[in-house]
Amino acid sequence: MPLPRILQGEDLTGARAMDVQFRALDGRAVQANVSGAAVRDAAGAVVGAVAVYRDVTARRTLERAVAAERDRLWAVFAHAPAMIAFLEGPTHVFAFANPTYERGAGRGGPDLIGTDIRAAFPELAGQGLYELLDAVYRTGEPFVGTEVPVRLDRAGDGRREDTVFSFTYHPVRDAAGAVAGILVHAVEVTEQVRARRLVEEVAEERARLLAAEREMRAAAEAAVRLRNDFLTVAAHDLRTPLTNMQGRVELVTRRLRQGRDLEPAWLEAQLTSLAASVGRLLATVHELNDMTTLELGEALELDREEVDLGAFTRAVADEVAQGSGAQSLGPVVIGVAAPGAPVVVVGDRGRLARVLQNIIGNAVKYSPGGAPVAVEVRREGAAALVVVRDHGVGIPAAELPRVFERFYRASTARGIKGSGIGLSGSTAIVEQHGGIIAVESAVGAGTTVTVSLPLADPRAGACGA
């Protein structure tokens, strides 16, 4: 009992006050907090006591209820599947962390409780989490983070692993309303985020493959259309000389059956026409054969010989002019680097003729009636150049990269007959001669095609300008 202890000289003031229980006269159980001190005489001997009894029954009942509720709350937190911790004070000292938090963080017990956040998790420096906690404590405003990347040293070996958490920092206030600490509620979503990203990547890849499939299907359909167009034009190109040949043969045969004389001049004209038709027929057949060879990925067999490109180009230009039904190409300009000096290349004469026929023929075909076509031959370093310029319909800039594709025809060529294999086949022939073809064009301004071939003797290129 407190009174005998006071009379024995024990000081029960302040924090040394003690609780006692007794029954009141009405039978109620009463809990009192007793504080007191001894009364001493001049010699220091105890001569009496002063004791103060305060009824704290209601207060202690409330404190026990609060403690029980706190214990139940901590039990709920301890078994919660989420990571839960309570950080006290401005330095965020761990006062509580449930087992889920300890497992997720990779540390707990004495390594965590009583330790501030910066000492417990030094690897979080520079990731912005310390600063978020400071802001919540300072402002009293909660923070919600969704799928926040966190580099965490869970194993404690200095190696940081990439993790993702969704969490809430919620301020906890004391009785006076001041922020006393922060309740942390976190859920690791690393695997969920990875799985979702994988699904998104698979979906993106599927969409890309579907788009590629649509593009391939569209390209295949376009190729079929172009092939059909080509076959139509090729059939026309074969039919025209064959029809002319058949007509000439029938005309000669009819005269013979009628017993009429075949005048030499007339017969020569028929034979000349037949020869021209045979030439056009063979050119078409050769072009088809070359196209098939190239389609199979095989190299063309070139019958190489020295060719004076200046005279050769002039002859081809004259043939194109005659074949077009015009008197000439218009102004055909052939410039040679050194006047009178041949520009010699080594190549397959027949195939080089087809290249020039295609390019010069296209210049005539796609130019308005009477528009001049300029053809120039010159040396440039170790190369021989044939430059063909027209003032025709031109090619849109966006379509220029496709003009070398087999069967491709520019949008400006609609309504003008053509197979779409000329430039493609010409490019393959020129490349197998070690050269290149370049195209420059503008809609409405015309097109310039440059064929570059190696000179037979590159040293000769240094002599001319």
C-alpha positions, 0 to 999 in steps of 0.5 A, a space after each residue: 500500500 502507498 501510505 506505509 511506504 510514504 511513512 517509511 520515507 519513500 517519495 511517490 511524487 511525479 513519475 513515482 506515483 503508483 496505482 492502487 485498487 480498492 472498493 468504494 463504499 457503494 461496492 464499485 471497484 475504483 482505481 486510484 493514482 496515489 502520489 505523496 511524500 513524508 513530512 519530516 521534523 527539523 531532525 529529518 525524522 518522519 513525523 507524518 505523510 501527505 498523500 493525494 488519491 486521484 480516481 483514474 478508473 475511467 482513464 485506465 479503462 480507456 487506456 486499456 481499450 486503446 491498447 487492446 485496439 492498437 494490438 488488434 490493429 497491429 495484428 491486422 497489419 502483421 497478417 496483411 498481404 500488403 507491405 505496411 510500416 509506420 515511420 515516426 518523426 521527421 527522420 522517418 524512424 521505423 516504429 513498426 513493419 509487418 512481416 510482408 514489409 520485411 520480406 519485400 524489403 529484404 530486411 527487418 527486426 533489429 536492422 529495421 525497427 528504430 532505424 531511420 529510412 536513410 540508414 535502413 535503405 541507403 540504396 534509395 538515395 537519388 531515387 526521390 523516395 526520401 524527398 517524397 517522405 519529407 514532403 508528406 511529413 512537412 505538408 501533411 498531404 498524402 502521396 499516392 505512387 502508381 507503378 513506381 520503379 525502385 532499385 532495391 538491394 534486397 539480398 544485401 550484397 550490394 546488387 540492386 534489382 529493378 522492382 516496381 511498387 505501388 504505394 501510399 504515404 499517409 500522414 498520421 497526426 497526434 492529438 494536437 493535430 501535428 504530423 507525428 509520422 507516416 503510415 506506409 502501405 505498399 504492394 509490389 507489382 513487379 511481376 504484374 508490370 512485366 507480364 503486362 508489358 510482355 502482353 503489350 509487346 506481344 500485341 504490338 508485335 502482332 499488330 506489326 506483323 498484321 500490318 506487314 502482312 497487309 503491306 505484303 498482301 497489297 504489294 503482292 496484289 499490286 505485283 499481280 496487277 503490274 504483271 498482268 499489265 506487263 503481259 498485256 504490253 508484252 503481248 502487244 509488243 510481240 503481236 505488232 511485229 508478228 502482224 506486220 510480218 504476217 502482212 508482208 508475207 501474205 502480200 508477197 505470197 499473193 503477188 507470187 500466186 498472181 504471177 506478178 513481177 516482184 520489182 527489186 525496189 518493192 521487194 527490198 522494202 518488204 524485206 527491210 520491213 520484215 527485218 525491222 519486225 524481226 529485230 523488234 521481235 527478237 529485242 522483246 524476246 531477249 528482254 523477256 529472257 533476261 528478265 527471267 534470268 534475273 528473276 532466278 537470281 542468275 547473272 547474264 552471260 555478256 558477250 563483251 567487246 569494245 564499244 565506241 559509246 559516242 558513235 554507238 549512242 548516236 546510232 541507237 538514237 537514230 533508230 529510236 527516232 525512226 522507230 517513233 515515227 518522227 523524222 528525228 528526236 528533235 535536237 539530239 546533242 552528243 558531246 564527247 569529252 575530247 572532240 573526235 576522241 572515241 569514248 570506249 567501253 567494254 560491254 555487250 553491244 546488244 544489251 547496251 543497245 537495249 539499255 539506250 533504246 529503253 532510256 531514249 525511247 522513254 524520253 521520247 514516249 513521255 515527252 509532249 509532241 515535238 519536245 526536244 530530247 537531249 542525249 550527251 556522251 562524255 567522260 568523267 574521270 574513269 567513267 563514260 557517261 550517257 546523259 538523256 534529258 527530256 522535258 516530259 511529264 516527270 516523276 513525283 519525288 516520292 516515287 523516284 526510289 521505286 522507278 528501278 522496281 520491276 513492273 513499277 510505273 510512275 503515276 504520271 505514266 498512266 495512259 501511256 503504254 509501257 511494261 515497267 521492266 525497261 528501267 529495271 532490266 536496264 539497271 541490272 544490265 548496267 550493274 553487270 557491266 560495273 556501272 550505275 544508273 541515276 534518275 533525277 526528275 520533277 513533275 512537269 519539268 522532265 527527267 534526266 537519266 544518267 548511265 555511268 560505265 567504266 571506260 575501257 582505258 581509264 587513263 584515257 579519261 585523264 586526257 579529255 575534258 
